[in-house]
Amino acid sequence: MTKGIRGAITVEANTEAAIKAATVELLNEMIAQNNLTQEKISHVIFTVTTDLNAAFPAKFARLTIGWDKTAMMCFNELDVPNSRRMCLRVLIVVNCDDNFVPKFVYLKGAKNLRSN
């Protein structure tokens, strides 16, 4: 069985340092809340809004979190008018038992994404 764990966070600035900080903060929280290990992860998809292009989030998952054996891709989020800006989203697809219940994580300005 595979299931997806969603997460999102807003990023302070379009800089490599800010994208790294947001990526690491979000992934660490998703790991903690879902008791994840690299062996459980099938693949990870990152999206960023078009105003974030200073760095690839997958780079920091690989170098800082240690997911060097995990397949990851980065994409631009659909540019919908009046949508949340400066936002990094992630979908972690995990191999899990049928009874696993994913805990989604929304941090900073992304907390209100689930209210729409």
C-alpha positions as a Markdown table, in Angstrom:
| # | Residue | x | y | z |
|---|---|---|---|---|
| 1 | Met | 0.0 | 0.0 | 0.0 |
| 2 | Thr | 1.2 | 3.5 | -0.7 |
| 3 | Lys | -0.2 | 6.8 | 0.7 |
| 4 | Gly | 0.6 | 10.4 | 0.3 |
| 5 | Ile | 1.5 | 12.9 | 3.0 |
| 6 | Arg | 0.9 | 16.5 | 2.1 |
| 7 | Gly | 2.6 | 19.5 | 3.5 |
| 8 | Ala | 3.2 | 23.2 | 2.8 |
| 9 | Ile | 5.0 | 26.2 | 4.2 |
| 10 | Thr | 5.5 | 29.8 | 3.1 |
| 11 | Val | 9.0 | 31.0 | 2.4 |
| 12 | Glu | 10.4 | 34.3 | 3.8 |
| 13 | Ala | 12.3 | 35.3 | 0.6 |
| 14 | Asn | 13.4 | 34.1 | -2.8 |
| 15 | Thr | 16.9 | 33.2 | -1.6 |
| 16 | Glu | 18.7 | 29.9 | -1.4 |
| 17 | Ala | 19.0 | 30.3 | 2.4 |
| 18 | Ala | 15.3 | 31.0 | 2.9 |
| 19 | Ile | 14.2 | 28.0 | 0.6 |
| 20 | Lys | 16.6 | 25.8 | 2.5 |
| 21 | Ala | 15.3 | 26.9 | 5.9 |
| 22 | Ala | 11.6 | 26.4 | 4.9 |
| 23 | Thr | 12.3 | 23.0 | 3.2 |
| 24 | Val | 14.2 | 21.6 | 6.3 |
| 25 | Glu | 11.6 | 23.0 | 8.7 |
| 26 | Leu | 8.7 | 21.5 | 6.8 |
| 27 | Leu | 10.3 | 18.1 | 6.2 |
| 28 | Asn | 11.5 | 17.7 | 9.8 |
| 29 | Glu | 8.0 | 18.4 | 11.0 |
| 30 | Met | 6.5 | 15.9 | 8.5 |
| 31 | Ile | 9.1 | 13.3 | 9.5 |
| 32 | Ala | 8.3 | 13.8 | 13.2 |
| 33 | Gln | 4.5 | 13.8 | 12.9 |
| 34 | Asn | 4.5 | 10.7 | 10.6 |
| 35 | Asn | 7.4 | 8.7 | 12.1 |
| 36 | Leu | 9.1 | 8.5 | 8.7 |
| 37 | Thr | 12.3 | 6.8 | 7.8 |
| 38 | Gln | 13.9 | 7.0 | 4.3 |
| 39 | Glu | 13.2 | 3.3 | 3.8 |
| 40 | Lys | 9.4 | 4.0 | 3.9 |
| 41 | Ile | 9.5 | 6.7 | 1.2 |
| 42 | Ser | 8.7 | 5.8 | -2.4 |
| 43 | His | 9.2 | 9.3 | -3.8 |
| 44 | Val | 8.8 | 13.0 | -3.1 |
| 45 | Ile | 7.3 | 15.7 | -5.2 |
| 46 | Phe | 8.0 | 19.4 | -4.4 |
| 47 | Thr | 6.2 | 22.3 | -6.0 |
| 48 | Val | 7.0 | 26.0 | -5.5 |
| 49 | Thr | 5.1 | 29.0 | -6.6 |
| 50 | Thr | 6.6 | 30.8 | -9.6 |
| 51 | Asp | 8.1 | 33.5 | -7.3 |
| 52 | Leu | 10.5 | 31.0 | -5.8 |
| 53 | Asn | 13.3 | 30.1 | -8.1 |
| 54 | Ala | 16.5 | 30.6 | -6.2 |
| 55 | Ala | 17.0 | 26.9 | -5.3 |
| 56 | Phe | 15.6 | 23.4 | -5.7 |
| 57 | Pro | 14.0 | 22.1 | -2.5 |
| 58 | Ala | 15.0 | 18.5 | -3.3 |
| 59 | Lys | 18.7 | 19.6 | -2.9 |
| 60 | Phe | 18.1 | 20.3 | 0.8 |
| 61 | Ala | 16.2 | 17.1 | 1.3 |
| 62 | Arg | 19.1 | 15.2 | -0.1 |
| 63 | Leu | 22.0 | 17.2 | 1.5 |
| 64 | Thr | 20.5 | 18.2 | 4.9 |
| 65 | Ile | 17.8 | 15.6 | 5.6 |
| 66 | Gly | 19.9 | 12.8 | 4.1 |
| 67 | Trp | 17.4 | 11.5 | 1.5 |
| 68 | Asp | 20.1 | 10.6 | -1.0 |
| 69 | Lys | 18.5 | 7.3 | -2.1 |
| 70 | Thr | 15.0 | 8.8 | -2.6 |
| 71 | Ala | 13.6 | 9.8 | -5.9 |
| 72 | Met | 12.6 | 13.5 | -5.9 |
| 73 | Met | 11.3 | 16.0 | -8.4 |
| 74 | Cys | 10.7 | 19.8 | -8.3 |
| 75 | Phe | 8.0 | 21.6 | -10.2 |
| 76 | Asn | 6.3 | 25.0 | -10.4 |
| 77 | Glu | 2.9 | 25.2 | -8.8 |
| 78 | Leu | 0.0 | 26.3 | -11.1 |
| 79 | Asp | 0.0 | 30.1 | -11.2 |
| 80 | Val | -3.6 | 30.7 | -10.2 |
| 81 | Pro | -4.6 | 34.4 | -9.8 |
| 82 | Asn | -4.9 | 35.6 | -6.1 |
| 83 | Ser | -3.5 | 32.3 | -4.7 |
| 84 | Arg | -0.9 | 32.0 | -1.9 |
| 85 | Arg | 2.5 | 33.4 | -3.0 |
| 86 | Met | 6.0 | 32.3 | -1.8 |
| 87 | Cys | 4.7 | 28.8 | -1.0 |
| 88 | Leu | 6.5 | 25.5 | -1.0 |
| 89 | Arg | 4.4 | 22.4 | -1.2 |
| 90 | Val | 5.5 | 18.8 | -0.8 |
| 91 | Leu | 3.9 | 15.4 | -1.4 |
| 92 | Ile | 5.8 | 12.5 | 0.3 |
| 93 | Val | 4.6 | 9.1 | -1.1 |
| 94 | Val | 5.2 | 6.3 | 1.4 |
| 95 | Asn | 5.0 | 2.6 | 1.4 |
| 96 | Cys | 2.9 | 1.8 | 4.5 |
| 97 | Asp | 0.4 | -0.5 | 6.1 |
| 98 | Asp | -3.2 | -0.2 | 5.2 |
| 99 | Asn | -4.0 | 1.3 | 8.7 |
| 100 | Phe | -1.5 | 4.2 | 8.4 |
| 101 | Val | -3.2 | 7.5 | 8.7 |
| 102 | Pro | -1.1 | 10.4 | 7.2 |
| 103 | Lys | -0.7 | 13.6 | 9.2 |
| 104 | Phe | -0.6 | 16.5 | 6.9 |
| 105 | Val | 1.5 | 19.5 | 7.9 |
| 106 | Tyr | 0.8 | 23.2 | 7.0 |
| 107 | Leu | 3.1 | 25.8 | 8.5 |
| 108 | Lys | 3.4 | 29.6 | 8.6 |
| 109 | Gly | 1.2 | 31.3 | 6.0 |
| 110 | Ala | 0.3 | 27.9 | 4.5 |
| 111 | Lys | -1.9 | 27.0 | 7.5 |
| 112 | Asn | -5.0 | 28.5 | 5.8 |
| 113 | Leu | -4.6 | 26.4 | 2.6 |
| 114 | Arg | -6.9 | 23.8 | 4.0 |
| 115 | Ser | -9.6 | 26.2 | 4.8 |
| 116 | Asn | -10.4 | 26.9 | 1.1 |
